[in-house]
Amino acid sequence: MKPDSSPARRDLVERAHLKDPRDASHVMHRYAPSQDLTKLLRRFWVPVWSVPPGQEAPQKVLQYPVCLVVVSGDYARFYGVVSGLSTTRLVGQGWAVGVMLAPAAGYLLAGPVDAFTDRHVHLPEVLGFGAEGLVERVRTVMADDPHDVTAHRTAMAAVEGALRRFLPVDPEGELVNAVVAYIEDDSDVLRVAQVCDRFSVSERALQRLVRRRLGLTPKWLIQRRRLQEAAERLRDDSTTRRPKRRSPPRSATQTSRTSSATSPESPA
């Protein structure tokens, strides 16, 4: 596992994460999975947060069409896709070790994923008895210093060890991985018919595939990407816009031609 250094639309803030540029409540560490798991896992993320007493830091996400596995000091959960806006409120001090599964993986771990849309369950309900040992291992290594990269690597290795038994990804899973990648990576994909043509499948077959493996619809996949793109554009605008300073009152004899001093907003 290595820090995720692959090219991306945004590095400090993912397209899905609607982060306020002024939010300094947490540090986010992101890592790519081991090479043999790239069809099963997309990436790890390890947030470490510290929020002053009596305050909270809402984190809003337009989630990707994938399931999540998250272990923190307080809970261990398997998440289905949140079809609307997902909001997590950070309070106090804490950490989490999360893994974003590949589109194919939710079904391999838990069966038909539509049963988990807009809900989560305790991790042992999906991984079985072995989940207890995994959760204990992750919490033990993260306890001393949740910012420690060595602790992150050890925790991620434990998660990978628990999930590797779900390999290999089946042919249908590889197809749904490819469908999602096509929609996410190509902004010109605006109609379900384009996806059907690209993969030589009927619309009914595509609907069944996406419902079974993701708990969603093909139309939702396209709409979610477009929402994420719109949010990304708004965030880019907010970080590059230069607000005008208020000019002092002018007398009637002053010329109407003025220049405004500007200053960039602080990046996230």
Secondary structure per residue as TSV (DSSP state, phi and psi in degrees):
chain	resnum	aa	ss	phi	psi
A	1	M	-	360.0	142.3
A	2	K	E	-143.3	156.8
A	3	P	E	-54.2	141.2
A	4	D	-	-74.3	103.2
A	5	S	-	-112.2	10.2
A	6	S	S	-67.5	152.7
A	7	P	-	-57.8	140.4
A	8	A	-	-148.2	162.6
A	9	R	S	-64.8	-41.1
A	10	R	-	-136.4	143.6
A	11	D	S	-98.0	-51.7
A	12	L	S	-73.7	-31.1
A	13	V	S	-133.4	120.2
A	14	E	-	-65.9	156.9
A	15	R	T	-59.0	-34.4
A	16	A	T	-75.4	-22.6
A	17	H	B	-90.9	113.8
A	18	L	-	-88.2	65.8
A	19	K	-	-82.3	134.5
A	20	D	-	-69.9	125.0
A	21	P	T	-56.3	-21.1
A	22	R	T	-87.8	-4.6
A	23	D	-	-77.2	112.0
A	24	A	-	-113.6	27.2
A	25	S	S	-75.6	-18.2
A	26	H	E	-151.4	162.1
A	27	V	E	-113.4	134.1
A	28	M	E	-112.2	122.4
A	29	H	E	-105.3	134.2
A	30	R	E	-126.6	141.7
A	31	Y	E	-140.3	144.5
A	32	A	E	-78.8	151.6
A	33	P	-	-76.7	172.0
A	34	S	-	-61.7	150.4
A	35	Q	G	-58.6	-36.4
A	36	D	G	-74.2	-4.8
A	37	L	G	-112.7	9.7
A	38	T	T	-68.0	-21.0
A	39	K	T	-81.9	-13.3
A	40	L	T	-106.8	-33.5
A	41	L	E	-125.5	142.4
A	42	R	E	-91.9	-53.8
A	43	R	E	-167.4	161.1
A	44	F	E	-100.2	149.2
A	45	W	E	-136.8	140.1
A	46	V	E	-129.0	94.3
A	47	P	E	-83.9	140.4
A	48	V	E	-127.6	123.0
A	49	W	E	-127.2	155.8
A	50	S	E	-146.6	109.9
A	51	V	-	-116.5	129.8
A	52	P	-	-55.8	149.6
A	53	P	T	-54.8	138.8
A	54	G	T	81.6	-1.0
A	55	Q	-	-117.2	166.3
A	56	E	-	-142.1	156.8
A	57	A	E	-125.2	96.2
A	58	P	E	-67.1	134.4
A	59	Q	E	-115.4	115.7
A	60	K	E	-107.0	133.6
A	61	V	E	-136.8	132.6
A	62	L	-	-92.7	90.6
A	63	Q	-	-60.9	144.7
A	64	Y	-	-68.4	162.5
A	65	P	S	-79.9	59.1
A	66	V	S	-142.5	159.0
A	67	C	-	-87.0	162.6
A	68	L	E	-128.7	149.1
A	69	V	E	-120.5	124.8
A	70	V	E	-133.2	129.4
A	71	V	E	-120.9	127.0
A	72	S	E	-128.1	-176.3
A	73	G	S	-69.5	-17.3
A	74	D	S	-112.1	-21.7
A	75	Y	-	-155.1	163.4
A	76	A	E	-139.1	118.8
A	77	R	E	-138.0	154.5
A	78	F	E	-110.3	123.8
A	79	Y	E	-109.3	132.3
A	80	G	-	-80.5	-178.5
A	81	V	-	-75.6	133.4
A	82	V	-	-86.2	115.5
A	83	S	S	-74.2	-22.1
A	84	G	S	-104.0	-142.9
A	85	L	-	-88.7	123.9
A	86	S	E	-91.0	131.5
A	87	T	E	-127.8	125.4
A	88	T	E	-118.5	131.5
A	89	R	E	-105.0	112.8
A	90	L	E	-81.7	133.5
A	91	V	-	-137.7	152.9
A	92	G	S	61.2	-146.0
A	93	Q	E	-116.0	143.8
A	94	G	E	-177.0	-176.6
A	95	W	E	-153.9	166.2
A	96	A	E	-151.5	149.2
A	97	V	E	-115.4	111.8
A	98	G	E	-118.2	151.0
A	99	V	E	-129.2	127.9
A	100	M	E	-86.5	114.5
A	101	L	E	-74.5	158.7
A	102	A	-	-72.6	158.8
A	103	P	T	-52.9	-35.3
A	104	A	T	-70.3	-22.3
A	105	A	H	-78.0	-34.2
A	106	G	H	-54.1	-44.2
A	107	Y	H	-64.1	-39.4
A	108	L	H	-66.1	-33.9
A	109	L	H	-81.0	-39.3
A	110	A	H	-129.4	-0.8
A	111	G	S	85.0	-164.5
A	112	P	-	-49.7	122.8
A	113	V	G	-81.2	-14.4
A	114	D	G	-63.9	-17.7
A	115	A	G	-70.1	-14.1
A	116	F	G	-114.1	3.2
A	117	T	T	-60.4	129.3
A	118	D	T	64.0	27.9
A	119	R	-	-154.0	165.7
A	120	H	E	-133.3	162.1
A	121	V	E	-134.9	162.1
A	122	H	E	-64.0	139.6
A	123	L	T	-55.1	-39.7
A	124	P	H	-59.4	-23.5
A	125	E	H	-67.1	-20.6
A	126	V	H	-104.5	-46.1
A	127	L	H	-90.2	-12.0
A	128	G	T	80.4	-159.0
A	129	F	T	-59.4	-34.6
A	130	G	H	-64.0	-15.6
A	131	A	H	-64.7	-32.2
A	132	E	H	-61.1	-45.8
A	133	G	H	-65.5	-37.6
A	134	L	H	-62.4	-48.3
A	135	V	H	-61.6	-43.4
A	136	E	H	-62.6	-41.4
A	137	R	H	-63.8	-46.1
A	138	V	H	-62.8	-45.6
A	139	R	H	-65.2	-35.0
A	140	T	H	-65.7	-46.6
A	141	V	H	-74.3	-24.5
A	142	M	H	-89.0	-10.2
A	143	A	S	-65.1	-42.6
A	144	D	S	-72.2	-51.2
A	145	D	-	-146.1	96.9
A	146	P	T	-67.0	-9.7
A	147	H	T	-88.3	-8.4
A	148	D	-	-72.0	120.5
A	149	V	H	-63.0	-34.5
A	150	T	H	-63.0	-40.5
A	151	A	H	-63.0	-40.3
A	152	H	H	-59.5	-46.2
A	153	R	H	-64.3	-39.9
A	154	T	H	-66.7	-41.7
A	155	A	H	-64.2	-43.2
A	156	M	H	-66.0	-36.7
A	157	A	H	-63.0	-36.9
A	158	A	H	-65.8	-42.3
A	159	V	H	-65.3	-44.7
A	160	E	H	-61.2	-40.4
A	161	G	H	-60.8	-36.5
A	162	A	H	-73.7	-27.8
A	163	L	H	-97.0	-16.2
A	164	R	G	-62.1	-25.0
A	165	R	G	-66.6	-13.1
A	166	F	G	-86.4	-2.2
A	167	L	-	-76.5	157.2
A	168	P	S	-82.6	161.0
A	169	V	-	-74.0	132.7
A	170	D	-	-74.9	163.2
A	171	P	H	-57.2	-39.5
A	172	E	H	-64.2	-37.1
A	173	G	H	-64.3	-40.2
A	174	E	H	-63.9	-35.3
A	175	L	H	-65.7	-45.2
A	176	V	H	-67.8	-34.0
A	177	N	H	-58.1	-44.1
A	178	A	H	-69.0	-39.1
A	179	V	H	-61.2	-47.9
A	180	V	H	-64.7	-42.3
A	181	A	H	-61.9	-40.3
A	182	Y	H	-61.6	-45.6
A	183	I	H	-69.2	-42.2
A	184	E	H	-69.3	-33.5
A	185	D	H	-93.2	-10.8
A	186	D	-	-122.5	105.8
A	187	S	T	-68.7	-12.3
A	188	D	T	-81.6	-8.5
A	189	V	-	-79.9	107.2
A	190	L	-	-121.8	-11.3
A	191	R	S	-132.1	145.1
A	192	V	H	-60.1	-33.9
A	193	A	H	-58.8	-32.7
A	194	Q	H	-64.3	-38.6
A	195	V	H	-67.9	-42.8
A	196	C	H	-59.6	-43.4
A	197	D	H	-64.9	-42.2
A	198	R	H	-62.8	-36.5
A	199	F	H	-110.3	7.6
A	200	S	T	54.7	49.0
A	201	V	-	-129.2	154.3
A	202	S	-	-75.6	160.4
A	203	E	H	-63.6	-36.9
A	204	R	H	-64.6	-42.8
A	205	A	H	-64.9	-39.0
A	206	L	H	-65.4	-41.8
A	207	Q	H	-58.7	-46.1
A	208	R	H	-64.1	-42.9
A	209	L	H	-60.3	-50.4
A	210	V	H	-68.8	-36.8
A	211	R	H	-65.1	-44.5
A	212	R	H	-70.0	-42.8
A	213	R	H	-88.9	-24.0
A	214	L	H	-124.2	-14.9
A	215	G	S	72.2	24.7
A	216	L	S	-134.2	-169.2
A	217	T	-	-125.0	156.6
A	218	P	H	-58.2	-38.7
A	219	K	H	-60.9	-38.8
A	220	W	H	-61.3	-41.7
A	221	L	H	-57.7	-44.6
A	222	I	H	-67.6	-44.0
A	223	Q	H	-64.0	-39.2
A	224	R	H	-64.6	-42.4
A	225	R	H	-61.5	-41.4
A	226	R	H	-66.7	-36.9
A	227	L	H	-64.5	-42.7
A	228	Q	H	-63.3	-40.6
A	229	E	H	-63.7	-41.7
A	230	A	H	-64.5	-41.5
A	231	A	H	-65.1	-36.5
A	232	E	H	-65.2	-41.5
A	233	R	H	-64.1	-41.3
A	234	L	H	-63.1	-41.0
A	235	R	H	-66.9	-40.5
A	236	D	H	-62.0	-41.9
A	237	D	H	-63.1	-40.8
A	238	S	H	-69.5	-26.3
A	239	T	H	-91.9	-11.5
A	240	T	H	-110.6	-14.3
A	241	R	-	-66.2	139.0
A	242	R	-	-112.0	105.1
A	243	P	-	-67.8	141.5
A	244	K	B	-79.0	139.1
A	245	R	-	-80.3	144.1
A	246	R	-	-67.6	125.8
A	247	S	-	-80.7	148.3
A	248	P	-	-67.8	155.3
A	249	P	-	-57.3	143.9
A	250	R	-	-110.8	149.0
A	251	S	-	-79.4	165.3
A	252	A	T	-64.1	-20.6
A	253	T	T	-87.7	-10.7
A	254	Q	S	-74.7	150.0
A	255	T	-	-69.7	152.2
A	256	S	S	-81.7	-4.8
A	257	R	-	-89.7	119.3
A	258	T	-	-133.8	167.2
A	259	S	-	-122.7	142.2
A	260	S	-	-108.1	130.1
A	261	A	-	-75.7	142.8
A	262	T	B	-131.5	159.1
A	263	S	-	-144.8	138.0
A	264	P	-	-69.4	149.3
A	265	E	-	-75.2	151.3
A	266	S	-	-68.6	134.4
A	267	P	-	-72.9	163.6
A	268	A	-	-65.1	360.0
